[in-house]
Amino acid sequence: ESSFFPIPPDVMIIPMVISKKKEFIRIALIATIFSVLGALFGYYIGYSFQEIATKIFEFYGYEYSNSFKERFSTGGGFFTWLGILITAGFTPLPFKLLTISSGIIHFNLISFILICTITRGLRFFVVAYLAYRFGEKLGPFLERQGTKWSIIISLIIVIIIGGIYFLLQK
């Protein structure tokens, strides 16, 4: 899912947790591990196979430009990309395009792994916990309100991380 698979893991996490409630932590952990591994594969595609990366972008209806790498790999672009990656990792944005893009711009690999692990882990553990706690009621709620709440939570996380960053700079 984090590199090329079109179906988000949430679609599988919810029914799996509903059917095996006591294993919700294990299910979320497995989803997180394999999402991060998929993100690393997406990073590798972008880093090593720019032609394939361009085809994937085109498949999803996005255009890749040569100035893209320059915009995000220099100066303040790093922090802009960090915010975008954090937001995408926790929201329903097309995460695979950002993992591939991270490879294209040669984003710092350690930061990339850390951000993917934290954001995807938070997302999958929250979804698994909610499925554990609320069961069948969760699906319709996520369809109606999931995007809104994931964006709100992402913005809060970005503001907190930005605040910590600016405090550490002083």
DSSP file with accessible surface (Angstrom, degrees, kcal/mol):
  #  RESIDUE AA STRUCTURE BP1 BP2  ACC     N-H-->O    O-->H-N    N-H-->O    O-->H-N    TCO  KAPPA ALPHA  PHI   PSI    X-CA   Y-CA   Z-CA
    1    1 A E              0   0   37      0, 0.0    95,-0.3     0, 0.0    34,-0.1   0.000 360.0 360.0 360.0 -34.8    0.0    0.0    0.0
    2    2 A S        +     0   0    0     32,-0.2    97,-0.2     1,-0.1    98,-0.2   0.518 360.0  25.1 -82.7  -3.4    2.8    2.4    0.7
    3    3 A S  S    S-     0   0    7     39,-0.1    -1,-0.1    96,-0.1    97,-0.1   0.661 140.1 -30.8-125.7 -44.1    4.5    1.8   -2.6
    4    4 A F  S    S+     0   0  117      1,-0.0    -2,-0.1    93,-0.0    93,-0.0   0.521  90.5 113.3-152.2 -20.8    2.0    0.6   -5.2
    5    5 A F        -     0   0   88      1,-0.1    91,-0.1     2,-0.1    -2,-0.1  -0.422  53.7-148.8 -66.5 128.7   -0.9   -1.4   -3.8
    6    6 A P        +     0   0   83      0, 0.0    -1,-0.1     0, 0.0    90,-0.0   0.644  69.2  82.6 -79.6 -14.0   -4.1    0.6   -4.3
    7    7 A I  S    S-     0   0   78      2,-0.0    -2,-0.1     3,-0.0     5,-0.0  -0.796  77.3-128.2 -98.2 126.3   -6.2   -0.5   -1.3
    8    8 A P    >   -     0   0   54      0, 0.0     3,-1.3     0, 0.0     4,-0.4  -0.401  18.3-123.5 -69.6 146.0   -5.5    1.2    2.1
    9    9 A P  T >> S+     0   0   15      0, 0.0     4,-2.8     0, 0.0     3,-1.5   0.768 103.3  75.4 -61.0 -26.2   -4.9   -1.1    5.0
   10   10 A D  H 3> S+     0   0   20      1,-0.3     4,-2.1     2,-0.2    -3,-0.0   0.855  87.3  61.7 -54.8 -35.9   -7.7    0.4    7.1
   11   11 A V  H <4 S+     0   0   87     -3,-1.3    -1,-0.3     1,-0.2   128,-0.0   0.818 114.8  33.1 -61.7 -29.8  -10.2   -1.5    4.8
   12   12 A M  H <> S+     0   0   95     -3,-1.5     4,-1.7    -4,-0.4    -2,-0.2   0.777 112.4  60.8 -96.3 -30.7   -8.6   -4.8    6.1
   13   13 A I  H  X S+     0   0    5     -4,-2.8     4,-2.8     2,-0.2     5,-0.3   0.934 100.5  54.9 -62.5 -46.5   -7.7   -3.8    9.6
   14   14 A I  H  X S+     0   0   23     -4,-2.1     4,-2.5     1,-0.2     5,-0.2   0.951 112.0  39.6 -58.9 -54.0  -11.3   -3.0   10.7
   15   15 A P  H  > S+     0   0   69      0, 0.0     4,-2.2     0, 0.0    -1,-0.2   0.880 115.2  54.0 -66.5 -31.6  -12.9   -6.4    9.7
   16   16 A M  H  X S+     0   0   95     -4,-1.7     4,-1.8     2,-0.2    -2,-0.2   0.925 111.8  44.0 -65.9 -42.1   -9.9   -8.3   11.0
   17   17 A V  H  < S+     0   0    0     -4,-2.8    -1,-0.2     2,-0.2     6,-0.2   0.902 111.3  53.9 -68.9 -39.8  -10.1   -6.5   14.4
   18   18 A I  H  < S+     0   0   40     -4,-2.5     3,-0.5    -5,-0.3    -1,-0.2   0.909 114.1  42.2 -61.4 -38.3  -13.9   -7.0   14.6
   19   19 A S  H  < S+     0   0   91     -4,-2.2    -1,-0.2     1,-0.3    -2,-0.2   0.784 129.3  27.8 -80.3 -25.3  -13.4  -10.7   14.0
   20   20 A K  S >< S+     0   0  116     -4,-1.8     3,-2.0    -5,-0.2    -1,-0.3  -0.560  71.0 169.2-133.7  71.2  -10.4  -11.1   16.4
   21   21 A K  G >  S+     0   0   86     -3,-0.5     3,-1.5     1,-0.3    -1,-0.1   0.825  73.0  58.3 -55.4 -40.0  -10.9   -8.4   19.0
   22   22 A K  G 3  S+     0   0  201      1,-0.3    -1,-0.3     2,-0.1     3,-0.3   0.648 102.8  55.9 -70.2 -10.4   -8.2   -9.6   21.3
   23   23 A E  G <>  +     0   0   70     -3,-2.0     4,-2.6    -6,-0.2    -1,-0.3   0.135  67.8 115.9-107.2  22.2   -5.6   -9.3   18.6
   24   24 A F  H <> S+     0   0   33     -3,-1.5     4,-2.2     1,-0.2     5,-0.2   0.875  77.3  49.9 -63.2 -34.7   -6.1   -5.6   17.7
   25   25 A I  H  > S+     0   0   98     -3,-0.3     4,-2.5     2,-0.2    -1,-0.2   0.940 112.1  47.6 -67.6 -43.8   -2.6   -4.7   18.9
   26   26 A R  H  > S+     0   0  150      2,-0.2     4,-2.6     1,-0.2     5,-0.2   0.919 111.8  50.0 -63.1 -42.8   -1.0   -7.4   16.9
   27   27 A I  H  X S+     0   0   13     -4,-2.6     4,-2.4     1,-0.2    -1,-0.2   0.932 112.7  46.6 -63.0 -44.5   -3.0   -6.5   13.8
   28   28 A A  H  X S+     0   0    0     -4,-2.2     4,-2.4    -5,-0.2    -2,-0.2   0.900 112.1  51.2 -66.1 -38.4   -2.0   -2.9   14.0
   29   29 A L  H  X S+     0   0   86     -4,-2.5     4,-2.8     2,-0.2    -2,-0.2   0.929 110.7  47.6 -65.2 -44.5    1.6   -3.8   14.6
   30   30 A I  H  X S+     0   0   74     -4,-2.6     4,-2.5     1,-0.2     5,-0.3   0.926 112.3  50.1 -62.4 -43.5    1.7   -6.0   11.5
   31   31 A A  H  X S+     0   0   18     -4,-2.4     4,-2.0    -5,-0.2    -2,-0.2   0.915 112.3  48.3 -61.5 -41.2    0.1   -3.3    9.4
   32   32 A T  H  X S+     0   0   10     -4,-2.4     4,-2.5     2,-0.2     5,-0.2   0.943 111.5  48.5 -64.6 -48.4    2.6   -0.7   10.7
   33   33 A I  H  X S+     0   0   81     -4,-2.8     4,-2.4     1,-0.2    -2,-0.2   0.943 116.0  42.5 -59.0 -48.4    5.6   -2.9   10.0
   34   34 A F  H  X S+     0   0  136     -4,-2.5     4,-2.4     1,-0.2    -1,-0.2   0.819 111.4  55.2 -74.7 -25.6    4.6   -3.8    6.5
   35   35 A S  H  X S+     0   0    7     -4,-2.0     4,-2.4    -5,-0.3    -1,-0.2   0.920 110.1  46.6 -68.3 -41.9    3.5   -0.3    5.7
   36   36 A V  H  X S+     0   0   15     -4,-2.5     4,-2.4     2,-0.2    -2,-0.2   0.916 112.3  50.2 -66.6 -40.3    6.9    1.0    6.7
   37   37 A L  H  X S+     0   0   91     -4,-2.4     4,-2.0    -5,-0.2    -2,-0.2   0.923 111.7  48.5 -63.1 -41.1    8.5   -1.8    4.6
   38   38 A G  H  X S+     0   0   14     -4,-2.4     4,-2.6     2,-0.2    -2,-0.2   0.886 109.1  53.6 -63.8 -37.6    6.3   -0.8    1.7
   39   39 A A  H  X S+     0   0    0     -4,-2.4     4,-2.8     2,-0.2    -2,-0.2   0.908 107.2  51.1 -64.0 -40.1    7.3    2.8    2.2
   40   40 A L  H  X S+     0   0   54     -4,-2.4     4,-2.4     2,-0.2    -1,-0.2   0.894 109.7  50.1 -64.2 -37.3   11.0    1.8    2.0
   41   41 A F  H  X S+     0   0   96     -4,-2.0     4,-2.5     2,-0.2    -2,-0.2   0.923 110.8  49.2 -65.9 -41.9   10.2    0.0   -1.3
   42   42 A G  H  X S+     0   0    0     -4,-2.6     4,-2.3     2,-0.2    -2,-0.2   0.919 110.1  51.3 -61.2 -42.0    8.5    3.2   -2.5
   43   43 A Y  H  X S+     0   0   24     -4,-2.8     4,-2.7     1,-0.2    -2,-0.2   0.932 109.8  50.3 -59.2 -44.5   11.5    5.2   -1.5
   44   44 A Y  H  X S+     0   0  116     -4,-2.4     4,-2.9     2,-0.2     5,-0.5   0.898 107.8  52.9 -62.5 -41.5   13.7    2.8   -3.4
   45   45 A I  H  X S+     0   0   11     -4,-2.5     4,-2.5     1,-0.2     8,-0.4   0.948 114.2  42.5 -58.9 -48.2   11.6    3.1   -6.5
   46   46 A G  H  < S+     0   0    2     -4,-2.3    -2,-0.2     1,-0.2    -1,-0.2   0.880 117.2  47.2 -66.2 -37.6   11.8    6.9   -6.4
   47   47 A Y  H  < S+     0   0  121     -4,-2.7    -2,-0.2    -5,-0.2    -1,-0.2   0.895 129.2  18.9 -71.5 -40.4   15.5    6.9   -5.6
   48   48 A S  H  < S+     0   0   54     -4,-2.9     2,-0.3    -5,-0.2    -3,-0.2   0.701 124.9  43.5-108.0 -26.2   16.6    4.3   -8.2
   49   49 A F     X  +     0   0   78     -4,-2.5     4,-2.4    -5,-0.5     3,-0.3  -0.596  53.2 164.9-128.3  73.4   14.0    4.1  -10.9
   50   50 A Q  H  > S+     0   0   75     -2,-0.3     4,-2.5     1,-0.2     5,-0.2   0.846  77.6  57.0 -62.7 -31.3   12.7    7.5  -11.8
   51   51 A E  H  > S+     0   0  142      2,-0.2     4,-1.9     1,-0.2    -1,-0.2   0.929 109.7  44.5 -65.4 -43.3   11.1    6.2  -15.0
   52   52 A I  H  > S+     0   0   83     -3,-0.3     4,-2.2     2,-0.2    -2,-0.2   0.920 112.0  53.5 -66.0 -41.7    8.9    3.8  -13.1
   53   53 A A  H  X S+     0   0    0     -4,-2.4     4,-2.4    -8,-0.4    -2,-0.2   0.920 107.3  51.2 -59.1 -42.5    8.2    6.5  -10.5
   54   54 A T  H  X S+     0   0   37     -4,-2.5     4,-2.4     1,-0.2    -1,-0.2   0.906 108.8  51.1 -62.3 -41.2    7.0    8.8  -13.3
   55   55 A K  H  X S+     0   0  139     -4,-1.9     4,-2.4     2,-0.2    -1,-0.2   0.887 108.9  51.2 -63.5 -39.7    4.7    6.0  -14.6
   56   56 A I  H  X S+     0   0   26     -4,-2.2     4,-1.7     2,-0.2    -2,-0.2   0.925 109.9  50.0 -64.4 -43.1    3.2    5.5  -11.1
   57   57 A F  H  <>S+     0   0   15     -4,-2.4     5,-2.8     1,-0.2    -2,-0.2   0.936 111.7  48.2 -58.3 -46.7    2.5    9.2  -10.8
   58   58 A E  H ><5S+     0   0  109     -4,-2.4     3,-1.5     1,-0.2    -2,-0.2   0.892 106.1  57.8 -62.9 -38.1    0.8    9.2  -14.2
   59   59 A F  H 3<5S+     0   0  159     -4,-2.4    -1,-0.2     1,-0.3    -2,-0.2   0.884 109.2  45.4 -59.5 -38.2   -1.3    6.2  -13.3
   60   60 A Y  T 3<5S-     0   0   67     -4,-1.7    -1,-0.3    -3,-0.2    -2,-0.2   0.363 123.2-105.6 -89.4   5.6   -2.7    8.1  -10.3
   61   61 A G  T < 5S+     0   0   68     -3,-1.5     2,-0.3     1,-0.3    -3,-0.2   0.720  78.6 125.3  83.5  21.1   -3.3   11.2  -12.4
   62   62 A Y      < -     0   0  119     -5,-2.8     2,-0.4    -6,-0.2    -1,-0.3  -0.856  53.1-132.9-112.9 151.8   -0.4   13.3  -11.1
   63   63 A E        -     0   0  179     -2,-0.3     2,-0.5    -3,-0.1    -9,-0.0  -0.854  11.9-149.4-106.1 135.4    2.3   15.0  -13.1
   64   64 A Y        -     0   0   30     -2,-0.4     2,-0.3   -10,-0.1   -10,-0.0  -0.873  14.1-165.6-102.1 132.3    5.9   14.8  -12.1
   65   65 A S    >   -     0   0   40     -2,-0.5     3,-1.3     1,-0.1     4,-0.4  -0.879  28.2-126.6-117.1 153.6    8.2   17.8  -13.0
   66   66 A N  T 3> S+     0   0  135     -2,-0.3     4,-0.6     1,-0.3     3,-0.5   0.765 109.0  61.0 -68.1 -24.5   12.0   17.9  -13.0
   67   67 A S  H 3> S+     0   0   55      1,-0.2     4,-2.3     2,-0.2    -1,-0.3   0.644  83.1  85.4 -77.0 -10.4   11.9   21.0  -10.7
   68   68 A F  H <> S+     0   0   28     -3,-1.3     4,-1.6     1,-0.2    -1,-0.2   0.920  87.9  48.7 -55.1 -49.5   10.2   18.9   -8.0
   69   69 A K  H  > S+     0   0   74     -3,-0.5     4,-1.5    -4,-0.4    -1,-0.2   0.916 111.3  49.9 -60.4 -43.5   13.5   17.5   -6.7
   70   70 A E  H  X S+     0   0  139     -4,-0.6     4,-0.6     1,-0.2    -1,-0.2   0.897 107.8  53.9 -63.9 -40.3   15.1   21.0   -6.5
   71   71 A R  H  < S+     0   0  139     -4,-2.3    -1,-0.2     1,-0.2    -2,-0.2   0.872 119.0  30.7 -63.9 -39.9   12.1   22.6   -4.7
   72   72 A F  H  < S+     0   0   33     -4,-1.6     9,-0.2    -5,-0.2    -1,-0.2   0.547 111.5  60.1-102.1  -8.2   12.0   20.1   -1.8
   73   73 A S  H  < S+     0   0   57     -4,-1.5     2,-0.3    -5,-0.2    -1,-0.2   0.479  96.3  67.7-100.6   2.1   15.6   19.0   -1.4
   74   74 A T  S >< S-     0   0   89     -4,-0.6     3,-2.3    -3,-0.2     4,-0.2  -0.902 101.5 -38.7-123.2 150.4   17.1   22.4   -0.6
   75   75 A G  T >  S+     0   0   69     -2,-0.3     3,-1.4     1,-0.3     4,-0.4  -0.027 126.6   1.9  48.4-128.2   16.8   24.8    2.3
   76   76 A G  T 3> S+     0   0   51      1,-0.3     4,-1.9     2,-0.2    -1,-0.3   0.599 114.3  85.2 -68.3 -11.7   13.4   25.1    3.8
   77   77 A G  H <> S+     0   0   10     -3,-2.3     4,-2.9     1,-0.2    -1,-0.3   0.839  81.2  62.3 -59.8 -30.8   12.1   22.5    1.4
   78   78 A F  H <> S+     0   0   60     -3,-1.4     4,-2.3    -4,-0.2    -1,-0.2   0.941 107.2  42.1 -59.6 -46.8   13.2   19.8    3.9
   79   79 A F  H  > S+     0   0   88     -4,-0.4     4,-2.1    -3,-0.3    -1,-0.2   0.845 113.0  53.3 -73.5 -32.1   10.9   21.1    6.6
   80   80 A T  H  X S+     0   0   77     -4,-1.9     4,-2.2     2,-0.2    -1,-0.2   0.946 111.7  45.6 -62.5 -47.5    8.1   21.6    4.1
   81   81 A W  H  X S+     0   0    6     -4,-2.9     4,-3.0    -9,-0.2     5,-0.2   0.888 108.7  56.8 -64.6 -37.3    8.5   18.0    2.9
   82   82 A L  H  X S+     0   0   31     -4,-2.3     4,-2.5    -5,-0.2    -1,-0.2   0.942 109.1  46.3 -58.8 -45.7    8.6   16.8    6.5
   83   83 A G  H  X S+     0   0   18     -4,-2.1     4,-2.4     2,-0.2    -2,-0.2   0.908 112.9  49.3 -63.2 -41.8    5.2   18.4    7.2
   84   84 A I  H  X S+     0   0   56     -4,-2.2     4,-2.9     2,-0.2     5,-0.2   0.930 111.9  48.7 -63.6 -43.7    3.8   17.0    4.0
   85   85 A L  H  X S+     0   0    0     -4,-3.0     4,-2.3     2,-0.2    -2,-0.2   0.910 111.1  49.6 -65.0 -41.1    5.1   13.5    4.9
   86   86 A I  H  X S+     0   0    5     -4,-2.5     4,-1.1    -5,-0.2    -1,-0.2   0.946 113.6  46.3 -62.1 -46.4    3.7   13.7    8.4
   87   87 A T  H >X S+     0   0   31     -4,-2.4     4,-1.4     1,-0.2     3,-0.6   0.936 114.3  47.1 -62.2 -46.8    0.3   14.8    7.2
   88   88 A A  H 3< S+     0   0    0     -4,-2.9    -1,-0.2     1,-0.2     7,-0.2   0.845 106.2  59.0 -66.3 -33.6    0.2   12.1    4.5
   89   89 A G  H 3< S+     0   0    0     -4,-2.3    -1,-0.2    -5,-0.2    -2,-0.2   0.788 115.7  34.2 -66.4 -25.3    1.3    9.4    6.8
   90   90 A F  H << S+     0   0   13     -4,-1.1    -1,-0.2    -3,-0.6    -2,-0.2   0.601 114.4  59.5-106.3 -13.6   -1.7   10.0    9.1
   91   91 A T  S  < S-     0   0    1     -4,-1.4     4,-0.2    -5,-0.2    56,-0.1  -0.613  93.2 -99.7-110.8 174.8   -4.4   11.0    6.6
   92   92 A P  S    S+     0   0   69      0, 0.0    -4,-0.1     0, 0.0    -3,-0.1   0.273  76.6 129.7 -79.0  14.9   -6.0    9.3    3.6
   93   93 A L  S    S-     0   0   86     -6,-0.3     2,-1.8     1,-0.1     3,-0.1  -0.292  82.8 -82.8 -60.6 158.4   -3.7   11.2    1.2
   94   94 A P    >>  -     0   0   43      0, 0.0     4,-1.0     0, 0.0     3,-0.8  -0.404  53.3-179.7 -69.2  87.5   -2.0    9.0   -1.4
   95   95 A F  H 3> S+     0   0    1     -2,-1.8     4,-2.2     1,-0.2     3,-0.4   0.846  73.2  64.2 -59.2 -35.8    0.9    8.0    0.8
   96   96 A K  H 3> S+     0   0   15    -95,-0.3     4,-2.2     1,-0.2    -1,-0.2   0.882  99.4  53.2 -60.3 -36.3    2.6    5.9   -1.9
   97   97 A L  H <> S+     0   0    9     -3,-0.8     4,-2.2     1,-0.2    -1,-0.2   0.864 110.2  48.1 -68.1 -31.9    3.2    9.0   -4.0
   98   98 A L  H  X S+     0   0   23     -4,-1.0     4,-2.0    -3,-0.4    -2,-0.2   0.834 109.5  51.5 -78.5 -30.3    4.9   10.7   -1.1
   99   99 A T  H  X S+     0   0    0     -4,-2.2     4,-1.4     2,-0.2    -2,-0.2   0.938 113.9  44.4 -69.2 -42.7    7.1    7.6   -0.3
  100  100 A I  H  X S+     0   0    0     -4,-2.2     4,-2.2     1,-0.2     3,-0.3   0.929 113.3  51.3 -64.4 -43.2    8.2    7.5   -4.0
  101  101 A S  H  X S+     0   0    4     -4,-2.2     4,-2.5     1,-0.2    -1,-0.2   0.864 103.6  58.7 -62.3 -36.2    8.7   11.3   -4.0
  102  102 A S  H  <>S+     0   0    0     -4,-2.0     5,-2.8     1,-0.2     4,-0.3   0.883 107.8  46.6 -61.5 -37.7   10.8   11.0   -0.9
  103  103 A G  H ><5S+     0   0    0     -4,-1.4     3,-0.9    -3,-0.3    -2,-0.2   0.900 109.3  54.5 -68.7 -39.8   13.1    8.7   -2.8
  104  104 A I  H 3<5S+     0   0    3     -4,-2.2    -2,-0.2     1,-0.3    -1,-0.2   0.923 113.9  40.2 -60.2 -43.8   13.2   11.0   -5.8
  105  105 A I  T 3<5S-     0   0    4     -4,-2.5    -1,-0.3    -5,-0.1    -2,-0.2   0.452 110.4-122.7 -86.5   1.6   14.2   14.0   -3.7
  106  106 A H  T < 5 -     0   0   85     -3,-0.9    -3,-0.2    -4,-0.3     3,-0.1   0.901  38.4-166.8  57.1  45.7   16.6   11.9   -1.6
  107  107 A F      < -     0   0    7     -5,-2.8    -1,-0.1    -6,-0.2     5,-0.1  -0.271  40.6 -77.5 -58.9 147.3   14.9   12.8    1.6
  108  108 A N     >  -     0   0   81      1,-0.2     4,-2.5     2,-0.1    -1,-0.2  -0.267  43.1-147.1 -52.8 120.3   16.9   11.9    4.7
  109  109 A L  H  > S+     0   0   76      1,-0.2     4,-2.8     2,-0.2     5,-0.2   0.878  93.8  50.7 -65.0 -40.2   16.3    8.1    5.1
  110  110 A I  H  > S+     0   0  126      2,-0.2     4,-2.5     1,-0.2    -1,-0.2   0.941 113.4  45.8 -64.3 -46.0   16.5    8.0    8.9
  111  111 A S  H  > S+     0   0   34      2,-0.2     4,-2.9     1,-0.2     5,-0.3   0.911 112.3  53.2 -61.1 -40.7   13.9   10.9    9.2
  112  112 A F  H  X S+     0   0    0     -4,-2.5     4,-2.7     2,-0.2     5,-0.2   0.943 110.6  44.8 -59.8 -49.8   11.8    9.1    6.5
  113  113 A I  H  X S+     0   0   57     -4,-2.8     4,-2.6     2,-0.2     5,-0.2   0.921 114.9  49.2 -62.4 -43.7   11.8    5.8    8.4
  114  114 A L  H  X S+     0   0  102     -4,-2.5     4,-2.6    -5,-0.2     5,-0.2   0.947 113.3  45.3 -62.6 -48.2   11.0    7.5   11.7
  115  115 A I  H  X S+     0   0   19     -4,-2.9     4,-2.9     1,-0.2     5,-0.4   0.921 114.1  49.4 -63.1 -44.1    8.2    9.6   10.3
  116  116 A C  H  X>S+     0   0    1     -4,-2.7     4,-2.2    -5,-0.3     5,-0.5   0.928 112.4  48.0 -61.2 -43.7    6.7    6.6    8.5
  117  117 A T  H  X5S+     0   0   62     -4,-2.6     4,-1.8    -5,-0.2     5,-0.2   0.940 116.7  41.9 -64.2 -46.0    6.8    4.5   11.6
  118  118 A I  H  X5S+     0   0   85     -4,-2.6     4,-2.7    -5,-0.2     5,-0.2   0.961 120.4  39.9 -67.6 -50.5    5.3    7.1   13.9
  119  119 A T  H  X5S+     0   0    4     -4,-2.9     4,-2.4    -5,-0.2    -3,-0.2   0.929 120.5  41.9 -70.8 -44.6    2.5    8.4   11.5
  120  120 A R  H  X5S+     0   0    0     -4,-2.2     4,-2.9    -5,-0.4     5,-0.3   0.913 115.6  51.5 -68.1 -40.5    1.5    5.0   10.1
  121  121 A G  H  X<S+     0   0    8     -4,-1.8     4,-2.8    -5,-0.5     5,-0.3   0.944 110.8  47.8 -59.6 -47.1    1.7    3.4   13.5
  122  122 A L  H  X S+     0   0   76     -4,-2.7     4,-2.4    -5,-0.2     5,-0.2   0.941 113.8  48.0 -58.5 -46.4   -0.5    6.1   15.0
  123  123 A R  H  X S+     0   0   25     -4,-2.4     4,-2.5    -5,-0.2    -2,-0.2   0.947 115.7  41.9 -61.0 -50.7   -3.0    5.8   12.2
  124  124 A F  H  X S+     0   0    0     -4,-2.9     4,-2.7     1,-0.2    -1,-0.2   0.876 115.0  49.9 -69.9 -35.4   -3.2    2.0   12.3
  125  125 A F  H  X S+     0   0   69     -4,-2.8     4,-2.6    -5,-0.3    -1,-0.2   0.896 112.1  48.6 -70.3 -36.6   -3.3    1.7   16.1
  126  126 A V  H  X S+     0   0   60     -4,-2.4     4,-2.8    -5,-0.3     5,-0.2   0.950 114.2  45.6 -65.4 -46.6   -6.0    4.3   16.3
  127  127 A V  H  X S+     0   0   10     -4,-2.5     4,-2.5    -5,-0.2    -2,-0.2   0.934 115.3  47.4 -61.8 -44.8   -8.1    2.5   13.6
  128  128 A A  H  X S+     0   0    0     -4,-2.7     4,-2.4     2,-0.2    -1,-0.2   0.917 113.2  48.1 -64.6 -41.9   -7.5   -0.9   15.3
  129  129 A Y  H  X S+     0   0  105     -4,-2.6     4,-3.1     2,-0.2     5,-0.2   0.927 112.1  48.8 -64.1 -44.8   -8.4    0.5   18.8
  130  130 A L  H  X S+     0   0   42     -4,-2.8     4,-3.2     1,-0.2     5,-0.4   0.900 112.2  48.8 -63.1 -38.6  -11.5    2.1   17.5
  131  131 A A  H  X S+     0   0    0     -4,-2.5     4,-1.6    -5,-0.2    -1,-0.2   0.895 113.4  48.0 -66.3 -38.2  -12.5   -1.1   15.7
  132  132 A Y  H  < S+     0   0   90     -4,-2.4    -2,-0.2    -5,-0.2    -1,-0.2   0.929 119.7  38.1 -64.0 -45.1  -11.9   -3.0   18.9
  133  133 A R  H  < S+     0   0  146     -4,-3.1    -2,-0.2    -5,-0.2    -3,-0.2   0.881 132.3  21.9 -77.1 -40.8  -13.8   -0.5   21.0
  134  134 A F  H >< S-     0   0  103     -4,-3.2     3,-1.7    -5,-0.2     4,-0.2   0.470  83.0-174.2-113.9  -5.4  -16.8    0.3   18.7
  135  135 A G  G ><  +     0   0    2     -4,-1.6     3,-1.8    -5,-0.4     4,-0.4  -0.117  68.3   6.7  55.6-130.6  -16.9   -2.7   16.3
  136  136 A E  G 3  S+     0   0  145      1,-0.3     3,-0.3     2,-0.2    -1,-0.3   0.680 121.6  68.3 -63.5 -20.0  -19.4   -2.5   13.4
  137  137 A K  G <> S+     0   0  166     -3,-1.7     4,-1.2     1,-0.2    -1,-0.3   0.726  87.7  69.9 -71.5 -19.6  -20.3    1.1   14.2
  138  138 A L  H <> S+     0   0    5     -3,-1.8     4,-2.8    -4,-0.2     5,-0.3   0.895  86.4  62.2 -69.5 -41.3  -16.8    2.3   13.2
  139  139 A G  H  > S+     0   0   21     -4,-0.4     4,-2.1    -3,-0.3     5,-0.2   0.941 106.9  41.9 -53.0 -56.8  -17.1    1.6    9.4
  140  140 A P  H  > S+     0   0   62      0, 0.0     4,-1.9     0, 0.0    -1,-0.2   0.895 114.3  53.5 -60.6 -36.6  -20.0    4.1    8.7
  141  141 A F  H  X>S+     0   0   77     -4,-1.2     4,-3.6     1,-0.2     5,-0.6   0.939 109.1  48.1 -62.6 -46.7  -18.4    6.7   11.0
  142  142 A L  H  X5S+     0   0   45     -4,-2.8     4,-1.5     1,-0.2     5,-0.5   0.875 109.1  54.2 -63.3 -36.0  -15.0    6.5    9.2
  143  143 A E  H  <5S+     0   0  171     -4,-2.1    -1,-0.2    -5,-0.3    -2,-0.2   0.901 120.2  31.8 -63.2 -39.1  -16.8    6.8    5.8
  144  144 A R  H  <5S+     0   0  165     -4,-1.9    -2,-0.2    -5,-0.2     4,-0.2   0.890 139.6  12.4 -84.6 -44.5  -18.6   10.0    7.0
  145  145 A Q  H  X5S+     0   0   56     -4,-3.6     4,-2.2    -5,-0.2     5,-0.2   0.473  95.4  97.3-116.9  -6.7  -16.1   11.7    9.4
  146  146 A G  H  X<S+     0   0   14     -4,-1.5     4,-2.4    -5,-0.6     5,-0.2   0.902  86.1  47.1 -58.7 -46.1  -12.7    9.9    8.9
  147  147 A T  H  > S+     0   0   81     -5,-0.5     4,-2.2     2,-0.2     5,-0.2   0.942 112.6  49.8 -63.6 -45.7  -11.1   12.3    6.5
  148  148 A K  H  > S+     0   0  107      1,-0.2     4,-2.3     2,-0.2    -1,-0.2   0.942 114.6  43.4 -59.0 -49.1  -12.1   15.4    8.6
  149  149 A W  H  X S+     0   0  118     -4,-2.2     4,-2.6     1,-0.2     5,-0.2   0.865 111.5  52.9 -70.1 -35.3  -10.8   13.9   11.9
  150  150 A S  H  X S+     0   0   17     -4,-2.4     4,-2.3    -5,-0.2    -1,-0.2   0.901 110.9  48.1 -67.7 -34.3   -7.5   12.6   10.4
  151  151 A I  H  X S+     0   0   75     -4,-2.2     4,-2.6    -5,-0.2    -2,-0.2   0.932 112.0  49.2 -69.3 -42.1   -6.8   16.0    8.9
  152  152 A I  H  X S+     0   0   65     -4,-2.3     4,-2.1    -5,-0.2    -2,-0.2   0.948 113.5  45.9 -61.8 -47.4   -7.5   17.8   12.2
  153  153 A I  H  X S+     0   0   65     -4,-2.6     4,-2.4     1,-0.2    -1,-0.2   0.915 112.0  52.2 -63.2 -40.5   -5.3   15.3   14.1
  154  154 A S  H  X S+     0   0    1     -4,-2.3     4,-2.8    -5,-0.2    -1,-0.2   0.913 108.2  50.6 -62.0 -43.9   -2.5   15.7   11.5
  155  155 A L  H  X S+     0   0   94     -4,-2.6     4,-2.5     2,-0.2    -1,-0.2   0.905 109.8  50.6 -61.9 -40.7   -2.6   19.5   11.8
  156  156 A I  H  X S+     0   0   89     -4,-2.1     4,-2.5     2,-0.2    -2,-0.2   0.933 111.5  48.1 -61.8 -43.9   -2.3   19.2   15.6
  157  157 A I  H  X S+     0   0   34     -4,-2.4     4,-2.8     2,-0.2     5,-0.2   0.929 111.9  49.0 -63.4 -44.5    0.6   16.9   15.3
  158  158 A V  H  X S+     0   0   42     -4,-2.8     4,-2.9     1,-0.2     5,-0.2   0.921 111.7  49.6 -62.5 -42.2    2.4   19.2   12.7
  159  159 A I  H  X S+     0   0  124     -4,-2.5     4,-2.7     2,-0.2    -2,-0.2   0.929 112.3  47.8 -63.6 -42.5    1.8   22.2   15.0
  160  160 A I  H  X S+     0   0   96     -4,-2.5     4,-2.6     2,-0.2    -2,-0.2   0.946 114.5  45.2 -64.3 -46.9    3.2   20.4   18.0
  161  161 A I  H  X S+     0   0   67     -4,-2.8     4,-2.7     1,-0.2    -2,-0.2   0.922 113.9  50.0 -64.0 -42.7    6.3   19.2   16.1
  162  162 A G  H  X S+     0   0   24     -4,-2.9     4,-2.6    -5,-0.2    -1,-0.2   0.919 110.8  50.0 -61.0 -42.6    6.8   22.6   14.5
  163  163 A G  H  X S+     0   0   33     -4,-2.7     4,-2.2    -5,-0.2    -2,-0.2   0.922 111.3  48.1 -61.8 -43.8    6.5   24.2   18.0
  164  164 A I  H  X S+     0   0   90     -4,-2.6     4,-2.3     1,-0.2    -2,-0.2   0.926 111.4  51.4 -63.1 -42.9    9.1   21.8   19.4
  165  165 A Y  H  X S+     0   0   73     -4,-2.7     4,-1.3     1,-0.2    -2,-0.2   0.935 111.5  45.7 -59.5 -48.7   11.4   22.4   16.5
  166  166 A F  H  X S+     0   0  134     -4,-2.6     4,-0.7     1,-0.2    -1,-0.2   0.856 111.5  52.8 -67.8 -32.9   11.2   26.2   16.9
  167  167 A L  H >< S+     0   0  126     -4,-2.2     3,-0.7     1,-0.2    -1,-0.2   0.891 109.0  49.8 -66.2 -38.3   11.8   25.9   20.7
  168  168 A L  H 3< S+     0   0  137     -4,-2.3    -1,-0.2     1,-0.2    -2,-0.2   0.748 103.1  61.6 -71.6 -24.0   14.9   23.8   20.1
  169  169 A Q  H 3<        0   0  119     -4,-1.3    -1,-0.2    -5,-0.2    -2,-0.2   0.705 360.0 360.0 -74.0 -21.1   16.2   26.4   17.6
  170  170 A K    <<        0   0  207     -3,-0.7    -3,-0.0    -4,-0.7    -4,-0.0  -0.241 360.0 360.0 -80.6 360.0   16.4   29.1   20.3
